[in-house]
Amino acid sequence: MPLVPMRILLDHAAENGYGIAAFNVNDMEQIQAIMEAAKETESPVIVQASRGARSFSQDNYLRHLMLAAAELYPWVPIAMHRTMATPPPPASAPSTTASPA
């Protein structure tokens, strides 16, 4: 199963009266352990990456680890959540100078 939107997991859990664990990860071994536990319990998971984890592991490493987890455990629904994500840069203010015609 590919990575799924968290809203889908949360809505299903609410409709069926269960909770979903969310795990903060930093490396491959943690993701492997989470996925093995999800397989054994037949549970969906939310994998989180905090700003600190992302600075330690870098976004691309974590993204590819999550894609590998989705490929290796295709029956486990997985959502990725970037906790405390760095906010986007502020939008630039509109220009107040006239453009030359």
C-alpha positions in Angstrom: 0.0 0.0 0.0 1.4 3.4 -0.8 1.7 6.1 1.8 -1.8 7.3 2.6 -3.1 10.6 3.7 -3.3 10.8 7.5 -7.0 12.0 7.2 -7.9 8.6 5.8 -6.4 6.7 8.7 -7.8 9.0 11.3 -11.3 8.9 9.8 -11.3 5.1 9.6 -10.1 4.9 13.2 -12.8 7.3 14.4 -15.5 5.4 12.5 -14.4 2.1 13.9 -13.5 3.1 17.5 -9.7 2.5 17.6 -6.6 4.6 18.0 -3.5 4.8 15.8 0.0 5.0 17.2 2.3 7.7 16.0 6.1 7.2 16.2 8.8 9.7 15.9 11.7 8.3 13.9 15.3 9.1 13.3 16.7 6.2 11.4 16.2 3.0 9.4 16.2 0.6 12.4 13.4 2.5 14.1 11.3 2.4 11.0 12.0 -1.3 10.6 10.9 -2.0 14.2 7.7 0.0 13.7 6.8 -1.8 10.5 7.5 -5.2 12.1 5.2 -4.4 15.0 2.5 -3.1 12.6 2.7 -6.3 10.7 2.4 -8.4 13.8 -0.6 -6.5 15.1 -2.1 -5.8 11.7 -2.2 -2.1 12.5 -1.9 1.1 10.5 0.8 3.5 11.6 1.7 7.2 11.6 5.4 7.8 11.3 6.5 11.2 12.4 9.7 13.2 11.8 10.4 16.1 14.0 12.5 19.1 12.9 15.4 17.6 15.0 15.0 14.2 13.4 14.9 15.8 9.9 18.0 17.8 10.6 19.8 14.6 11.8 18.6 12.3 9.1 17.7 14.8 6.3 14.3 14.9 4.6 15.4 12.8 1.5 16.7 9.9 3.6 13.5 9.7 5.7 11.4 10.0 2.6 13.2 7.1 0.9 13.0 5.0 4.0 9.3 5.6 4.1 8.9 4.6 0.5 10.9 1.5 1.2 8.7 0.7 4.1 5.6 1.1 2.0 7.1 -1.2 -0.6 8.2 -3.9 1.8 5.0 -3.9 3.8 2.4 -3.2 1.1 -0.5 -4.4 3.4 0.2 -1.9 6.2 -1.4 1.6 5.8 1.3 4.2 6.6 1.0 7.9 7.0 4.0 10.3 7.2 3.7 13.3 9.5 6.3 16.0 9.7 5.9 17.2 13.3 6.8 20.8 14.1 7.7 21.3 10.4 9.7 24.4 9.5 7.1 26.9 8.3 7.3 28.0 4.7 9.0 31.4 4.1 6.7 34.3 4.3 5.1 35.4 1.0 6.7 38.5 -0.4 4.8 41.7 -0.1 3.1 42.9 -3.3 5.2 45.4 -5.2 4.1 49.0 -4.7 6.1 50.3 -7.7 4.5 50.6 -11.0 5.8 48.5 -13.9 7.1 50.5 -16.9 4.6 50.4 -19.7 
